[in-house]
Amino acid sequence: MTQLKTKNPDDQYDSPWKKAIEEYFEECIAFFFPKIHADINWAKEYEFLDKELERVVRQASVTEQHVDKLIQVHRKSGDETWVLLHIDVQSQHETDFTKRMYQYNYRLFDRYNKPVVTVVIYGDKSKKWQPQEYKRKLWGTEIRFNFSSIKLMNYSISELEQSDNPFAIVVLAHLHTKATKHQHQTRYDLRWRLTRMLYEREYSREQVISLYIYIDWLMALPKKLELQFNQQLDQYEEEQKMPYIISAVRYGIEEGIQQGVEQGIQQGIEEGIQQGVEQGIQQGVEQGIQQGVEQGIQQGIQQSEQKILQIAREDVIEVLMIRFGELPKLLVKTIKRLNELALLKTLHRKAITIETVLLFEQFLADQLPDDDSPRAVQA
């Protein structure tokens, strides 16, 4: 089994965090900022506005290792019906960081004329660096901007391991990655410990796959150890009779490698006419295998995402069937067409608590565009 993401020499933090926040946004806010979580109306859909954020702040200076997410949420109380919540995950020291936060905040406020809440997750290793204020004063004019923040390194490992919030796994993977740079065997052991926790906590298939992707993505290993790890995981899943990860990625990876080898041989033959057939074929095969692995990994991840969606659809249908028995065929057909994981999670929670199938159908219709509603599907 080949790794889920190609590993760069330097550990990567931004892409896994972006993905984790998108997939586990509610759990993220509950874990880091419980007071904010308590004031958000989670019964209403939230919306990621990354393109809007990019347009608004594209003139501001930025660094490479940070994550900026802009999410529209609805509140339970207060005069405002929604706020823009700006999240920044900062993994390295940045000069004038608080100035950038201030610039983002006032530019967003100027564009939307709505309250903008800035919160920062500091993921760096510095014990002292955790700025939370930007201020400027001259000749009686004063600007003071404060924002909330948390420091990942302030969490204890034991506290995180005892947490029942899935987002604690993401934080553990981040801290272990920071602590084990160039300590490959230690990282291997910690990554295996985290991976086993996914199964021992009896997470759903969907959660095991998605959380493992973050662990794999963050805790990069050298190729030899990566192969050893995947063999160990293969054996463990067979023993536990839970082939979640393997079944989700193996087919796409193997198919991609085969396709890459074939393309590489063909390319090598063509180049061999100019450079020598034997040398060209060998070079082409090597390039093809490398390209095939990369293509296969991407195909595997895409199939993993499709598998996650399929599992989420099946979970919604299963809960409804357990509670209400046989379901209308049109409702099942509509659920099987859904491709938004956030919506499927909302439907799963609703299926557990809603009183009747009819009310569930009405709720689902309210979440979809008119053309995609069950009534439109029937028409």
C-alpha positions as CSV (number, residue, x, y, z in Angstrom):
1,M,0.0,0.0,0.0
2,T,1.5,3.3,-1.1
3,Q,1.2,6.5,1.0
4,L,-1.8,8.7,0.5
5,K,0.2,11.9,-0.3
6,T,3.5,12.4,-1.9
7,K,6.0,13.4,0.9
8,N,8.1,16.5,0.5
9,P,11.4,16.8,2.3
10,D,9.9,19.5,4.6
11,D,6.8,18.8,6.7
12,Q,3.7,20.3,5.4
13,Y,1.0,21.9,7.6
14,D,-1.1,24.3,5.7
15,S,-3.0,21.9,3.3
16,P,-3.9,19.3,5.9
17,W,-5.2,22.0,8.2
18,K,-7.3,23.6,5.5
19,K,-8.8,20.2,4.7
20,A,-9.4,19.4,8.4
21,I,-11.1,22.7,9.2
22,E,-13.4,22.3,6.2
23,E,-14.4,18.7,7.1
24,Y,-14.5,19.1,10.9
25,F,-15.4,22.8,11.3
26,E,-18.0,22.4,14.0
27,E,-15.7,20.0,16.0
28,C,-12.8,22.5,15.5
29,I,-14.7,25.4,17.0
30,A,-16.0,23.3,19.8
31,F,-12.5,22.1,20.7
32,F,-10.7,25.4,20.5
33,F,-13.3,28.1,21.1
34,P,-16.3,26.6,23.1
35,K,-17.8,30.0,23.9
36,I,-18.0,30.8,20.2
37,H,-19.4,27.3,19.5
38,A,-22.1,27.8,22.1
39,D,-23.4,31.0,20.3
40,I,-23.5,29.6,16.8
41,N,-26.8,28.1,15.5
42,W,-25.5,24.8,14.1
43,A,-29.0,23.9,12.8
44,K,-28.4,26.4,10.0
45,E,-25.8,25.8,7.3
46,Y,-22.5,27.5,7.4
47,E,-20.6,28.5,4.3
48,F,-16.9,28.8,3.5
49,L,-16.0,32.0,1.7
50,D,-12.4,31.5,0.8
51,K,-12.7,33.1,-2.7
52,E,-14.3,36.2,-1.1
53,L,-11.4,36.3,1.5
54,E,-8.8,36.0,-1.3
55,R,-10.4,38.9,-3.2
56,V,-10.6,41.1,-0.1
57,V,-7.1,40.6,1.3
58,R,-5.0,39.9,-1.8
59,Q,-3.2,43.1,-1.3
60,A,-2.0,42.2,2.2
61,S,1.4,40.7,2.7
62,V,1.3,37.0,3.5
63,T,3.7,34.2,4.3
64,E,3.7,30.6,3.1
65,Q,2.9,28.6,6.2
66,H,-0.4,29.9,7.4
67,V,-4.0,28.9,6.8
68,D,-6.7,31.5,6.3
69,K,-10.4,30.4,6.3
70,L,-13.4,32.6,6.1
71,I,-16.7,31.1,7.2
72,Q,-20.2,32.6,7.3
73,V,-22.1,31.3,10.4
74,H,-25.4,32.1,12.0
75,R,-25.8,33.1,15.6
76,K,-28.3,32.0,18.2
77,S,-28.8,35.4,19.8
78,G,-27.9,39.0,19.4
79,D,-28.9,41.7,16.8
80,E,-26.8,40.2,14.1
81,T,-28.1,37.1,12.4
82,W,-24.6,36.0,11.1
83,V,-21.0,36.9,11.5
84,L,-17.8,36.2,9.4
85,L,-15.4,34.1,11.4
86,H,-11.9,34.5,10.2
87,I,-9.5,31.6,11.3
88,D,-5.8,31.8,10.9
89,V,-3.6,28.8,11.6
90,Q,-0.1,30.2,12.1
91,S,2.8,27.6,12.2
92,Q,5.8,30.0,12.2
93,H,6.9,33.3,13.5
94,E,5.8,36.2,11.3
95,T,6.9,39.8,11.6
96,D,3.9,42.2,11.8
97,F,1.5,39.3,12.1
98,T,-1.0,41.3,14.2
99,K,-0.9,44.0,11.6
100,R,-2.0,41.5,8.9
101,M,-4.8,40.3,11.1
102,Y,-6.0,43.8,11.6
103,Q,-5.8,44.5,7.8
104,Y,-7.9,41.4,7.1
105,N,-10.4,42.3,9.7
106,Y,-11.1,45.9,8.6
107,R,-11.1,45.0,4.9
108,L,-13.7,42.3,5.5
109,F,-15.7,44.6,7.6
110,D,-15.5,47.4,5.0
111,R,-16.7,45.0,2.3
112,Y,-19.6,43.3,4.1
113,N,-20.4,45.8,6.9
114,K,-20.8,42.9,9.3
115,P,-19.0,41.9,12.5
116,V,-15.8,40.0,11.7
117,V,-14.5,37.7,14.4
118,T,-10.8,36.9,14.2
119,V,-9.4,33.8,16.0
120,V,-5.9,32.5,15.6
121,I,-4.5,29.0,16.2
122,Y,-0.8,29.2,16.9
123,G,1.0,26.0,15.8
124,D,4.6,27.1,16.1
125,K,7.1,25.8,18.6
126,S,7.9,29.1,20.3
127,K,6.9,29.2,24.0
128,K,6.7,32.9,24.2
129,W,5.2,34.0,20.9
130,Q,1.4,34.4,21.0
131,P,0.5,38.0,20.1
132,Q,-3.1,38.9,20.4
133,E,-3.2,42.7,19.9
134,Y,-2.4,45.3,17.2
135,K,-2.2,48.9,18.3
136,R,-1.1,52.2,16.8
137,K,-1.2,55.7,18.4
138,L,-0.2,59.2,17.2
139,W,-1.3,62.7,18.2
140,G,-4.4,61.6,20.1
141,T,-5.5,59.0,17.4
142,E,-5.3,55.5,18.7
143,I,-6.2,52.1,17.1
144,R,-6.4,49.0,19.3
145,F,-7.3,45.6,17.8
146,N,-7.5,42.4,19.9
147,F,-8.4,38.9,18.9
148,S,-8.7,35.5,20.6
149,S,-6.0,32.9,20.1
150,I,-4.9,29.4,21.3
151,K,-1.5,27.8,21.4
152,L,-1.3,24.2,20.3
153,M,1.8,23.4,22.3
154,N,0.0,24.3,25.5
155,Y,-2.2,21.2,25.2
156,S,-0.9,18.2,27.0
157,I,-0.6,14.9,25.0
158,S,-2.5,13.0,27.7
159,E,-5.3,15.6,27.6
160,L,-5.6,15.3,23.8
161,E,-5.6,11.5,23.9
162,Q,-8.4,11.5,26.4
163,S,-10.5,14.0,24.4
164,D,-13.6,12.5,22.6
165,N,-13.5,15.3,20.0
166,P,-12.1,14.0,16.7
167,F,-10.3,17.2,16.1
168,A,-7.9,16.3,18.9
169,I,-6.4,13.7,16.5
170,V,-5.5,16.5,14.1
171,V,-3.8,18.5,16.9
172,L,-2.0,15.4,18.1
173,A,-0.7,14.7,14.6
174,H,0.5,18.4,14.3
175,L,2.3,18.3,17.7
176,H,3.9,14.9,17.0
177,T,5.1,16.2,13.6
178,K,6.6,19.3,15.2
179,A,8.3,17.2,17.9
180,T,9.8,14.5,15.7
181,K,11.5,16.4,12.8
182,H,14.4,14.2,11.7
183,Q,13.4,11.6,14.4
184,H,12.0,9.0,12.0
185,Q,11.6,6.0,14.2
186,T,9.9,8.0,17.0
187,R,7.6,9.6,14.4
188,Y,6.8,6.1,13.1
189,D,5.8,4.9,16.6
190,L,3.7,7.9,17.4
191,R,2.0,7.7,14.0
192,W,1.1,4.0,14.6
193,R,-0.2,4.9,18.1
194,L,-2.5,7.6,16.5
195,T,-3.7,5.3,13.8
196,R,-4.6,2.5,16.2
197,M,-6.6,5.1,18.2
198,L,-8.9,5.6,15.3
199,Y,-10.0,2.0,15.4
200,E,-9.9,1.6,19.2
201,R,-12.2,4.6,19.7
202,E,-14.7,2.9,17.4
203,Y,-14.9,5.9,15.0
204,S,-17.2,5.4,11.9
205,R,-15.6,4.2,8.7
206,E,-15.9,7.7,7.3
207,Q,-14.0,9.2,10.3
208,V,-11.3,6.6,10.3
209,I,-10.5,7.3,6.6
210,S,-10.6,11.1,6.8
211,L,-8.6,11.3,10.0
212,Y,-6.0,8.9,8.8
213,I,-5.5,11.1,5.7
214,Y,-4.5,14.0,8.0
215,I,-2.2,11.7,10.1
216,D,-0.6,10.4,6.9
217,W,-0.4,13.9,5.4
218,L,1.2,15.5,8.4
219,M,3.5,12.8,9.8
220,A,5.6,12.1,6.7
221,L,8.0,9.2,6.8
222,P,11.0,8.2,4.7
223,K,10.0,5.7,1.9
224,K,11.4,2.6,3.6
225,L,9.5,3.3,6.9
226,E,6.4,4.4,4.9
227,L,6.4,1.0,3.2
228,Q,6.9,-0.8,6.6
229,F,4.1,1.2,8.1
230,N,1.7,0.5,5.4
231,Q,2.5,-3.3,5.6
232,Q,1.8,-3.1,9.4
233,L,-1.5,-1.3,8.8
234,D,-2.5,-3.8,6.1
235,Q,-1.9,-6.7,8.6
236,Y,-3.7,-4.8,11.4
237,E,-6.8,-4.1,9.3
238,E,-7.0,-7.8,8.2
239,E,-6.8,-8.9,11.9
240,Q,-9.4,-6.4,13.0
241,K,-11.6,-7.2,9.9
242,M,-11.8,-3.5,9.2
243,P,-10.3,-2.8,5.8
244,Y,-11.3,0.8,5.8
245,I,-8.2,2.6,4.6
246,I,-6.8,-0.2,2.3
247,S,-10.0,-0.7,0.3
248,A,-10.4,3.0,-0.2
249,V,-7.1,3.7,-1.8
250,R,-5.4,0.5,-3.0
251,Y,-7.2,0.1,-6.3
252,G,-6.6,3.6,-7.5
253,I,-2.9,3.5,-6.6
254,E,-2.3,0.2,-8.4
255,E,-4.2,1.3,-11.4
256,G,-2.2,4.5,-11.6
257,I,1.2,2.7,-11.3
258,Q,0.3,0.3,-14.1
259,Q,-0.9,3.1,-16.3
260,G,2.3,5.1,-15.6
261,V,4.5,2.2,-16.4
262,E,2.8,1.6,-19.8
263,Q,3.0,5.3,-20.6
264,G,6.6,5.4,-19.6
265,I,7.6,2.5,-21.8
266,Q,5.9,4.1,-24.8
267,Q,7.6,7.4,-24.1
268,G,10.9,5.6,-23.6
269,I,10.7,3.9,-27.0
270,E,10.0,7.3,-28.7
271,E,12.9,9.0,-26.9
272,G,15.1,5.9,-27.6
273,I,15.0,6.6,-31.3
274,Q,17.1,9.7,-30.5
275,Q,19.1,8.6,-27.5
276,G,19.4,4.9,-27.8
277,V,16.5,2.5,-27.5
278,E,17.7,0.6,-24.4
279,Q,18.6,3.7,-22.4
280,G,15.4,5.4,-23.5
281,I,13.1,2.5,-22.4
282,Q,14.8,2.3,-19.0
283,Q,14.5,6.0,-18.4
284,G,10.9,6.0,-19.6
285,V,10.0,3.1,-17.3
286,E,11.5,4.9,-14.3
287,Q,9.8,8.2,-15.1
288,G,6.6,6.3,-15.8
289,I,6.6,4.5,-12.5
290,Q,7.2,7.8,-10.7
291,Q,4.5,9.5,-12.6
292,G,2.2,6.5,-12.1
293,V,2.7,6.4,-8.4
294,E,1.9,10.1,-8.1
295,Q,-1.1,9.7,-10.4
296,G,-2.2,6.6,-8.5
297,I,-2.0,8.4,-5.2
298,Q,-4.2,11.2,-6.4
299,Q,-6.6,8.7,-7.9
300,G,-6.6,6.8,-4.6
301,I,-7.4,9.9,-2.6
302,Q,-10.1,10.9,-5.0
303,Q,-11.6,7.4,-4.6
304,S,-11.2,7.8,-0.8
305,E,-13.3,11.0,-1.0
306,Q,-15.9,9.2,-3.0
307,K,-15.9,6.4,-0.6
308,I,-16.4,8.8,2.3
309,L,-19.4,10.3,0.5
310,Q,-20.8,6.9,-0.2
311,I,-20.4,5.9,3.5
312,A,-22.1,9.1,4.6
313,R,-25.0,8.5,2.3
314,E,-25.4,5.0,3.5
315,D,-25.3,6.1,7.2
316,V,-28.1,8.6,6.6
317,I,-30.3,5.9,4.9
318,E,-29.4,3.3,7.5
319,V,-30.5,5.5,10.4
320,L,-33.8,6.4,8.7
321,M,-34.5,2.7,8.0
322,I,-33.7,1.7,11.5
323,R,-36.1,4.3,12.9
324,F,-38.9,4.3,10.3
325,G,-38.6,1.1,8.3
326,E,-38.9,1.0,4.5
327,L,-38.3,4.5,3.0
328,P,-39.8,6.2,-0.1
329,K,-37.8,5.3,-3.2
330,L,-37.6,8.9,-4.2
331,L,-36.1,9.9,-0.8
332,V,-33.4,7.2,-1.1
333,K,-32.7,8.2,-4.7
334,T,-32.3,11.9,-3.6
335,I,-29.9,11.0,-0.8
336,K,-27.8,8.9,-3.1
337,R,-27.3,11.9,-5.4
338,L,-25.9,14.1,-2.7
339,N,-22.2,15.1,-3.0
340,E,-21.7,17.6,-0.2
341,L,-20.2,16.0,2.9
342,A,-21.3,18.8,5.2
343,L,-24.9,18.5,4.1
344,L,-24.8,14.7,4.6
345,K,-23.4,15.2,8.2
346,T,-26.3,17.6,8.9
347,L,-28.8,15.1,7.5
348,H,-27.3,12.3,9.6
349,R,-27.8,14.3,12.8
350,K,-31.3,15.2,11.7
351,A,-32.1,11.6,10.9
352,I,-31.3,10.6,14.5
353,T,-33.7,13.2,16.1
354,I,-36.5,14.0,13.6
355,E,-40.0,12.8,14.4
356,T,-41.2,11.5,11.0
357,V,-40.0,10.6,7.5
358,L,-42.3,13.4,6.1
359,L,-40.6,16.0,8.3
360,F,-37.2,14.7,7.2
361,E,-38.3,15.0,3.5
362,Q,-39.4,18.6,4.1
363,F,-36.1,19.4,5.9
364,L,-34.1,17.9,3.0
365,A,-36.1,19.8,0.4
366,D,-35.3,23.1,2.3
367,Q,-31.6,22.3,2.0
368,L,-31.5,21.8,-1.7
369,P,-31.9,24.0,-4.8
370,D,-35.4,23.6,-6.3
371,D,-34.0,21.5,-9.2
372,D,-32.5,19.0,-6.8
373,S,-35.3,18.7,-4.3
374,P,-37.2,15.4,-4.1
375,R,-40.2,16.9,-5.7
376,A,-38.1,18.1,-8.6
377,V,-36.5,14.7,-8.9
378,Q,-39.9,13.1,-9.1
379,A,-41.1,15.6,-11.7
